[in-house]
Amino acid sequence: MIVSYALFLVTFALVAIIAWMMPDLVPATLPFGVRVPPERVDDPRIARLRRQYRATTVVSLGAIGVDALALTRLTGSPLAQDAAWALVVGVLLAAYYRAHRALAAIKAREGWYAGQRQSVAADTALSPAALRPPMAWLLPALAVIAATAAIGVARYPELPARIAVHFDASGTPDRWVAKSPLSAFSLVTLQVVLTALIAGLVWLASRGRPELDPALPETSAARARAFIRTIGRGLYLLAALTNLSLLFGSLLIWDLLSGSSERAMLLVVAPVVVGVVWLTALAIRIGQGGGRLPIGRAEAPTGFVPRDDDGCWIGGFIYYNPDDPALMVPKRFGVGWTLNFARPAAWIFLAAVLLLCALPGLLTLFGS
Amino acid sequence: MIITVDLQSETPIYQQIRDQIVVGIATGDLPPGTTLPSARQLATDFGINFHTVNKAYDLLRQEGFVVVTRRRGTVVRPRPAPDLAQLEGWERRARVLLAEARARGLDDAEILERCRRILAALAASAAPDATEGARS
């Protein structure tokens, strides 16, 4: 029970911190997903929208979190937490969208982009191969998979005919299935699937667009390069830590974890939590597109501003641009990438990810 | 090398890309043997239509600045021996440009001095703070 509370508190705090920080993590010329020319970034109305957004998020998230914890204590059912997450998503989307709409209206009314020299810039040296983090960073994740599989192979003959495959939050088994390679190695399958998913994501992101600011092309190219390499490395290490969690999970299934069930649960949960917290800290430190990295380069003013592409973003967060060959583009209000939904490949990718996520569930369904 | 496309310029986008790559080759920012990004990758980086970049690459290939190899893609060619037929076209264009300066009242010494300055900037662009001259 304590582990489950702590888990909820940690994830909830993480989301709240990210939501609070987000206006500072995105480029100053993209407040609330609205492209603004550099000389407008200090407009007092943008600062006011930031304050409003922060007040909304901190008050509502605080209320939702406290209520969810109280309800969980009262009813003992995790349903309150699921409801809390749905509410959080709704509140954050609404707070963002309100600020986005207000700023877009000001920009349109006052013609902020009139007379600007809109342009796009690219660096011929930023090839996907130059952006991709070295594959060696994937080795820890693969090593953990190999270790888990090796332990499993050695342990398999001694396993009883029925094995526990599901545990409640306190680490007590609550579902058993017949022993089979599929059921015994279900978490190894999950390790492979997750690692492949993360490697695929890093590969796709390196082929996406490192969006350069035509006002500061050299600086933003250096930032874009540092960003994808740092986040890529972080994702590879997150894969390793998640695999470690799944290794402990497998030990639990194979009855190799001694001691209290609470302690066993902590072992399972801790690595992935550490990974997520660490990746979040990394994202906060470097900012979207590496915008917060200390890259001080004196660059002569080019006189250009980025293209006003607000029209390609439905609601300010869904990218739909048939004229853009890019599949993955930087998010507008977030750290990382999103898909260009005008590309059929985006829908295929989305379907593949959903299928991969459902795969372990489907496997245990048919395996039992 | 940074390539910047001015979306409001009268000059077509493919021409802007072609021009900046030629300048990059002349300054040494793109030395012979440099592999250029694939047309699809460059179009992705700009967020513009693939055919626009392809048109620039086709032009560069026809003019002999780059070669396309199956293995390495589009590669900057070693400085070729001056091709007289290509230079004829260049002279025609240079003639119009120089005529413009004369028609605006610049005397020949002034025009030559300006040409010399441009050439010096192209040659010096390997030095770190001269790149902006090559880019504009």
Boltz contact constraints between the chains, C-beta under 6 A:
constraints:
  - contact:
      token1: [A, 118]
      token2: [B, 7]
      max_distance: 6.0
  - contact:
      token1: [A, 119]
      token2: [B, 4]
      max_distance: 6.0
  - contact:
      token1: [A, 119]
      token2: [B, 5]
      max_distance: 6.0
  - contact:
      token1: [A, 119]
      token2: [B, 6]
      max_distance: 6.0
  - contact:
      token1: [A, 119]
      token2: [B, 7]
      max_distance: 6.0
  - contact:
      token1: [A, 120]
      token2: [B, 5]
      max_distance: 6.0
  - contact:
      token1: [A, 120]
      token2: [B, 46]
      max_distance: 6.0
  - contact:
      token1: [A, 121]
      token2: [B, 2]
      max_distance: 6.0
  - contact:
      token1: [A, 121]
      token2: [B, 4]
      max_distance: 6.0
  - contact:
      token1: [A, 122]
      token2: [B, 3]
      max_distance: 6.0
  - contact:
      token1: [A, 122]
      token2: [B, 42]
      max_distance: 6.0
  - contact:
      token1: [A, 122]
      token2: [B, 45]
      max_distance: 6.0
  - contact:
      token1: [A, 122]
      token2: [B, 46]
      max_distance: 6.0
  - contact:
      token1: [A, 123]
      token2: [B, 2]
      max_distance: 6.0
  - contact:
      token1: [A, 124]
      token2: [B, 1]
      max_distance: 6.0
  - contact:
      token1: [A, 124]
      token2: [B, 37]
      max_distance: 6.0
  - contact:
      token1: [A, 127]
      token2: [B, 37]
      max_distance: 6.0
  - contact:
      token1: [A, 209]
      token2: [B, 44]
      max_distance: 6.0
  - contact:
      token1: [A, 209]
      token2: [B, 45]
      max_distance: 6.0
  - contact:
      token1: [A, 214]
      token2: [B, 4]
      max_distance: 6.0
  - contact:
      token1: [A, 217]
      token2: [B, 2]
      max_distance: 6.0
  - contact:
      token1: [A, 300]
      token2: [B, 132]
      max_distance: 6.0
  - contact:
      token1: [A, 307]
      token2: [B, 7]
      max_distance: 6.0
  - contact:
      token1: [A, 323]
      token2: [B, 49]
      max_distance: 6.0
  - contact:
      token1: [A, 324]
      token2: [B, 47]
      max_distance: 6.0
  - contact:
      token1: [A, 325]
      token2: [B, 43]
      max_distance: 6.0
  - contact:
      token1: [A, 325]
      token2: [B, 44]
      max_distance: 6.0
  - contact:
      token1: [A, 325]
      token2: [B, 50]
      max_distance: 6.0
  - contact:
      token1: [A, 326]
      token2: [B, 44]
      max_distance: 6.0
